[in-house]
Amino acid sequence: MRDPDPEAARRVAQACGIPEPLGAVLAQRGCGEPEWAQSFLHPRLRDLADPFAYEGMHSAVERIERALRSGEKVAVFGDYDVDGLTATALLVRVLRRLGGRVEPFVPHRIEEGYGLTAEALDRCLAEHAPGLIVTVDCGTNAVDAVERARAAGVDVIVTDHHEPDTRIAAAVAVVNPKHGEPDSSDAPPAGVGVAFKLCHALLKHRNGGRPEVDLRELLDYVALGTVADLVPLRGENRILVHAGLRRLARSKWAGVRALAEAADLHREREWTCYHIGFVLGPRLNAAGRVGTAARALDLLLSGDPEACAEGARELERANTERRNMERRIRERAVEQVDAAFDPDRDYAVLAAGEGWHPGVLGIVASRLCARYRRPAMVIGLDEEGVGRGSGRSIEGFDLHAALTACAGPLERFGGHALAAGVTVKAGRLEEFRAAFAEHAATCLADADLRPVLEIDREASLGDFTPEFRRALQRLAPFGEANPEPVWMIRGVRVDGEPRVVGDRHWKFRITDGRNRLNAIAFRMADREIPGGCFDIVGRLRDNTFRGRTTPQLQVCDFREGEGEGLSGRAET
């Protein structure tokens, strides 16, 4: 359980007019001063920083303006994940509204690989013949490709958020918060956030008064890409996502509406990060994972409702195919790791197989990372003996730094601290496996790798009043670096008879003698609920059933009671 600062909790709670347990949560999350807490609870677009604070922004804007004035063709070169797709759609829409001759381009995941590769660049030049390429969500380290473009007489502007290598691309401008002066923010943006900054800078440069484009109309794209890319929902990311979620519920873009309808979300009045991360995001990602991301990009840019409806159905089918493919590879990867895994010896896991589709390896790596609590790499080998893989990491292990240390056997790699991609030839796979394992052992030998359930605060059932629940929603949107608070309630008992519902879920009610609260424990029906007094940990959520909304504890864990709970204060 995190240690609260009682004085800071009281100070924040009084200043913000919220219950003290929520004041403690804010204080623990870096908002221990009232003005910081007020800013967190009231995210406002007017608090966004000057986009020209980014290094390279002036040069980028000047070069784009020159292209707009001369009618020069511009290619927006994106990426095949949700972040890259939304960043591409955002910049294309803005530049077209400003009168630009603009064409979108995204590489093919399997045939061309991630980012601004030579293969993808050549196809982009052949298909669109641009005089200027603006990358989004990629390009910082594309040294050779940018030089290749320059040799062909094409200028390149890079907008990106990935970690720079020692050498970076010699572009007209590199707009990347991790390049140049160190970014003082603890929440660097996603690729779509950097693209939004570029659009903001363009409009500010063109017209300090009335804007030619209302960027608020495009904030649903920004929310989609930011949440899906798992960047911290703090600072400007929180501001953009808070505003973008409201736009999503009434998006003006036919493709977003069609996608929501196909996923049966069109009746939702309020959208949360869950809807992006677990419903819309996977569908947009599916196109690039099992085919071509161009299908998803077409959907985001189209204004034809009928074409969008068909495009959304295509993504539904692609997502079903992706799930089946992922399940098959995950089962084989787990079987492979389990055959040799020793938790006292192994500080990383690596699984590889012939014919494993590169499009789902990142998802499988995430599953392995969660299952074994170790950094995980999953590599698929093609018929030519080339392995392409994805890695995911745990807190405290910088995956990009690890790959840098193990770079010898690799053809190429890239990414950041928690996620990365690699290319390795089959003949050097075992060499990489050994180097990766050795580096992980060196870094994690003294780490406690057991799963940890972080508890934000102890509370009583009496704390969970309607006023408390309304105040809790002010901490949203919840996501990376701002998760839903986890509460511990001591000394409760089951009220009535628990029952099993759905797929091994416990449904029951808890009481402290004065107050009662419904609870659901997903996939825990194989555990026995204590018959007497026990402690329980979970997240407080609203549950709506047949038009009636009631509070419910989504259970994370429970145990035999170790002591009396806090005194209750209100009937719930």
N, C-alpha and C positions, 0 to 999 in steps of 0.2 A: 504494500500500500504506500502510495506517495505521501511524504510528510508535508502536511499543510503548514502555512504560516498563519496562525490564528489572527494576528493583528492585521496582516494584509488582507485576509479574507473578510474581516469585519469592515475594514476601510473601503474595500471595493464594493461589498454588498450594500453598505449605506449610501455610497456615492451614486450607485447605479440603480438603486431600488430593487434589488434582487435578493432572494433568500441566501443566507450565509453559506450553505454548502456549494452553491453555484459561484459565489464570490471566491471560495477556496479553489474551485476548479480553474477559474480565470487566473488567479494568482499563481497557481502551479504551472500554467501555460504561458507564463511570461508577461501577464497583464496585472502585475501586483500594484501598479499605481492607478488611481482612478481615471486619469486622462487616457492611459493606454487601454484600460478596460472599456471606457466609453467609446473609443475609436473602434475597438474590436466589435462591440455590440451594435455599432451604427456604421457599417461599411458604406462609404459614399464615393460615387464616381469622381466627384470634385476633388477628392483627396489623392487621386492618381498623380504620380510625379511627372515632371517634364520629360517627355520622350527623348528630347535632345541631350539628356544626361548620359545616354548610351554612347559609348565610343563608336565612331564610324557613322552615326546617324546623319550628321550634316552631309557627308559625302554621298551616302545612299540616297537621300532625298534629292540632292542636286542632280544626280545622274538619272534618277527616275523622271524628274521634271523635264529634263532635256529630252528624254524619250517620248514623253507625253506631248511636248510642244512640237516635235518633229514628225510625229506619227510613226516612229520606229516601232517595230514589232517587239513585244516583250513576252518572254516565257516565264511563267511562275513554276518553278521546279520544286515539287513537294516530296512527300514520303507516303508510304502505303498504310501507316497506322492512323488512328483517329486524330491524333495531334497533327500529323502532317496533312491529312485530308482536309480538316477544318481550317488549318492555316492557309492552305492553297485556295480553298473556296472563299475565305475571307478576303485575301489580297486580290484575287481575280475580280470579285464583285466590286471592290472599292476602285481598283484601277480602271475597270470598264465604266463605272459611273463617272470617273474623271475624264473619260473620253479616250482612254488608251486602247491600242490594238493589242489585246492580251490573249494568250493561249495557256491553259493549264497543262501540266505534264506531271505524271507520277511514274516512277520506275516499276518494272515487273520484279516482284520479290524473288522469284526463282531464277529467271533468266538473266537479270541484271544486278541483283543484290541491293543492299541498302545504300541510299545516298547518291551523291553525284559521282558515279563511276564512269569510266571511259565508255562502257557499253551503253549506259543510259544516256550519257551526253550525246553520243553519236546519233542515237535514235531521235533525241530531242531536236538536234540541229537539222536532221534530214526531214523530220515531219513538219517543223514549224519555222525554220530559218530565221531565228530571232537575232536582233542586234544586241539585245540585253537579256540576260538570264538573272532572275531573282530567286534564290533558293529560300525555302522555308523548312525549318526543322531539320536541316542537314547542311553540309558543305564546309564547315569550319576546317576540317582536316583533309579536304579533297584537293591536295596540292597539285597532283598530276593532272586531274581533270580540269581544274581552273586554268592551268598553263596550256592545256590542249585547246580550251575554248579561246584563250587569248591568241593562240597561234592561228585560229580560224577567224580572227577578227571580231570575236564576240566578247563583250564585257560581262563580268559576273559580279553580282552583289550577293553576299552571304548573310542570311538571317538564320540564327540557330541558337540552341541552348545547351548543346552537348559539350563535354569536356574537350578543351583544345590540347593537341599534342605539342611536342616541342616545336615542330614546324607547322605553320598554318597556311591556308591558301592565300596566295597573293592576289586577292580580289580587289575590285574598286573600293569596296568597303566590306568589313566584317562586323556585323552587328550581333554581338553575342555577350550577354551579361557576364559570362565567365572568361571573357577575353579582355585584355587591357587592365584598367584599374580594377582591383578586386571588388566584387559586388558585396556591399555591406549588408544586404538583405539576407535573412535566414530563409527566404522563400523565393528562390529564383523562378522565373516564369517557365511555362511550357513553350514549345515552338510557336503555338498559336498566340501566346501572350506576347512574344517578341514581334510577330507579324502585326498584332494589334497596335503595338507601340509604333511600328513603322507607319501604319495607316494614320495614327494619331498625329505623328510628326508631319506627314504629308499635308494633312488638312490644316494643321497649325501654321505651316510654312506658307500655304497658299492663301489662307484667309483667316486672319486672327479674329475675325468677327463671326459672321454667320457661316456655318459649315456647309459645304456642298453635299456632304454625305452625312447622314445621321448614324454614327457608329453604334449607337445603342441598339439599332435594329439587328446588328450582327453579333451581339453579345451571346446569343444562344450558341453560335459556333465556338466562341471563346470558352464558354462553360463546358461544352462537349469535349473539346480537346484538352483542356486543363485538367478536368477530373479524370478523364480516361488515361492521361499520361502520369497520374499519381504524383504530381508535384505537390509540395506542401500548401495547404489551404490557409495560408497566413498572408499578412500584408496585402499587396496588390492582387495576388491570386484570389484571396478571399473576397475582395471588392468585386472583381470581375465575375466570379462564379455566383456570388449572391445576386448580382443584377442579371446575369445570364440565365439562371434558373427561372426567374420570373418571365423572361422572354420565351423560354422553351415552352412554357405552358400555353402560349399564344403566338407561336412562331409565325412569321409572315412567309416563311420559305416552304414551298410545296413539298420539297423532298423531306424536310424534317417532319412535317405533318403526316406525310404518307408513312414514314418509318414508324412514327408513334402509333398510327392506326393499325399497321400490320402487327405491331407488338402489343396491341390492345391497351395502349396507354393514353389514347386520345380523350378518355373521360376523366383523367386525373386533373384535379384542380390545382394541386400543388406538387411541384416536382422536387425531388431530392437528388443528392449525388448517387444514391442507389440506382435510380432510374437510368442514369448515364453509365455508371460503372458495370452494372449487371444486366442491363436490358438493351439500351441503344448502342453503347460502345461495342459490345461483342458482335452485333450485327454489322456495323460499319467495318469493323476489323476483319470480319469473315471474308469479305470480297477479296482482300489482298492475301489472305491466308490460303485460300483454296483455289484462287483464280487470279483475276486482275483487279487491282484497287480502282481502276478507272470506272468500274460499275458504281462504286460507292461515291466517287467524285461526281459522276454524272448526276446522281440522285441529288447531291447537295447543291448543284448549280442549276438544275432544271427548273423551269417554271411551268411545265406542262403537267397538270394533275394526273392525267391518265398514264403518262409515261412514268411519273413518280410512283404511282400505285403499283405498276408492274415492276419497277426497279426495287421497290421495298419488298415485294413478294420474292424476287430473286435473292435478295439478301437474307430473307427468312430461310430459303432453301440452302443457301450457302452456309448459314450458321448451323443448320441441322447437320450438314455434311461435316463441318468443322468439329462439332461436338463428338460425332462418331469416330472421326479420325483421331482426335485427341484421346478419347477413351482407350482405343486400341494401343496407341503408342505408350500411353501412361501405364497400362497394365504390363506391357513388355519391359518398360524401363524399371518399374518397381520390382518385377521379378528378377531382373538383372542385378540391381543394386542389393536386394535382400540376400542374394546368393553369396555375397562376399562382405557385406557391411558389418563392421565391428565398431560400436559406438565409443569404445575406449581407445580405439586406434585411429579411426577415420574422422578427419575434420572437414572433409569435402566429399561430395559424391559426383560421379560422372557416369552417364549412360550413353551408349552409342549403338546405332543399328543401321543396317542397310535399308535404303528405301524409306526411311522415316521422313515424312514431309516437313520441310523447313518451316512451313507456315504455322505450325502448331507447337513447335519445340519450345518457344518461350513460355507458353501456358503450361506445358508439361514440366519445364524447369521450375516454375513457380510452385507446382504441386509437390515436387520432390523437395524443394527448399522447405516448405511448410511441414512435410511429413517427417523429414529427418533432422530439421533444425540445423542444417548445414548449407553452405554455398553449394549450388548445384549447376552442373553443365549438362546439356542434352544435345547430342550431335547426330545428325543424319548424314549417312554416306551415300553418294550417288554412284551410278554405274562406272564412272570414270575414276573412282577412288578419292573424290574430293568431299571432305566433310564440312558441312555448314551447321553451326549450332548457336544456341542461345543459353545464356546463364542468368541466374537470379541469385541474390545474396541476402544475408541476414544483417541486422544492425551490428555495426562494429567491424565489418569486413568489407573493405573497399574493393569491389570486383574489378573496376578499371585499373586500379593500381596493381592488383594481383596479375592481371593479364599482361600488364607492362613488364612485370618481373618475370613472367613466364613466356615472353614473346618469341623466344628462339624458335620453337617448332611451328609457330603460327604463320600462315600466309598473310593474314590481316586480322584486325580486331578493332572494336570501337564500342562506345557506350559510356556508362557512368558508374557511380559507386554501387548501385543496387541492381543494375541490369546491363547486359552487354551481349555482343554477338561476336562469333569467331569463324574463321575459315582455316581449316587444317587438312593436310593431305593424310590419307589413311596410313601411309608408312611412318608418319610421325605422331600418330594419335597416342600411342602408349608413352612416348616421350613427354607429350603434353600432359597426359594423365598424371604421370609421376611428378612432374614439376608443379602442377597445380596442387596436388595433394601435399607435397612438401611445403609449399608456400603457405597453404592453409594451416598446416600443423604448426608452423613457426608463429603465425599470427594468432592462432586461437588456442594454443596449448593450455593457457591459463584461464580461458573463458569458461563460464558456466553455460553450457548449451542446452540445458533443460528448458522446456517451454515455460514461459513466465506469463502469468495473468496480471496485468497492471490494473490496480484498483485506484480509482481517483479519490474516493472519499467514503467514509462510513456515514450512513444515513439511517433514519428510522422510517417505518411505513407512514408515520404521521407527518413526515416532511413532504410527502408526495401529494400535496394539495393541488387543486386546479390552478392556483396562482403559480405554484412551483413549476407545473408542467408548461404553462405559458412562458414563463421566464426561461425555462430550459431551451425552448425553441429559438430563443434569441441568440443562442450560441451556434446555431446552424449557419451555414451549411457544414455538415460533418464530413470528414474525409481524412486524407493524408495530413498528419501533423495536427489535426483537430478532430480526433475520433469522438464518437458519442461517449459521454461520461459513463464509467462503470462504477456501480454503487455496491457497497457491502452492507447487508442488513443482518444483524446478529439476533439470535434468540427468537426465531419464528417457529411456528408449527404449521402443519397442513390442516386446513379447514375443510372438512369433508373428505371425499374419497378421490384420490388421483385417478386419472384415466389415460389410456394410451390412444392417441389420435394420429392419423396420417402414417408417415414412415418412421415409426419408432419415436414419436414425440410424447413427452409427458405433458399433460394439461392438468393444472391443479390450482388451488388457492391457498395463499399463506396468510397467517394472522399473528399479531403480537398480543392478542387478547382484547385490543381496542379497535384496531384498524385491520382492514383486509385488502388484499391485492391479488388479482389474477396473475398467473405465471405460466409460461410455456418453456419447456426445455427440449430444444430440437435434438433429435437423434440421441437421446439419453435414456430411452426406455429400458436399456439393458442394465441401468444402475438403479439400485434400490434407494428410494427416498427415505430418510430417517423417520422413524415413527415418533420420536420425541422432539425435543428442541434442537434446532440446527441453524447454521449460518448459511446465507445464500448471497450470491454475487450475480449481478446482471445489469442490463441496460433498460431504462424506463422508456417505454414507447406507447403510442396510442394504437389501439386495435379497433378497426372499424368493421362491424359485422351487421349486415341487414340495416344499414343506415344509422346504427348506434355506435358511438365512439366511447371507449372506456380505456383507462390506463392498464397496462400489462407489463410485467417484468419479463424480458427475454433473458433467460437464465444462461449464465456462462459456466457456473460451477456451484456446488454446494458441499457441505461437510457437516459432520456431527458438531453440535454447538460447543463453543469453548468459553462462553461467558454470556452475561446478560447484554441485551441490546440497549440502544438508546431509548429513552422514554418516548412514547408516542404522544402526538399532540392533536391529531385531527382524524376524524373518521373519513375514509376514502372509499 
